[in-house]
C-alpha cells in the first residue's frame, strides 16, 4: 500500500480537487434531479386533475347520450303509432266513402241531396277514393 501512497503523493492536491469537484457536481446533479422529479410530479398531479374533470364530463355526456337514445326510441315508437292511426283513419274514410256511394245508389233522398250543389270541401271528401 505504501507504493500506492508514494505514487499518488505528487498529485495529492489535484486528487483532492477532483474529489471536491465530483462532490459538488454530484450534489448539484442530485439537486437538479430532485427539482426535475418534483416538477414532473406537479405536472402529473395537474394532468391527473384534468383527466378527472374530463372523466366527469364524459360521464355527463354518456348520460346525455343515453337520454337522447331513449328519446329517439320513444319518438320512433310514436311515429309508428301515428302511422298505424293514419292507416286506420284512411281505412275508415274509404269504408265511409264506399257506404256513402252505396247509400247514394240505393236511397233516393240521398241521391237527390247529392245532386244539388254542395260545398266544394264536402264534394272533394265524398269523391275521394
Long-range contacts (C-beta under 8 A, 24 or more apart in sequence): 93-128, 94-129, 97-126, 97-128, 97-129, 100-126
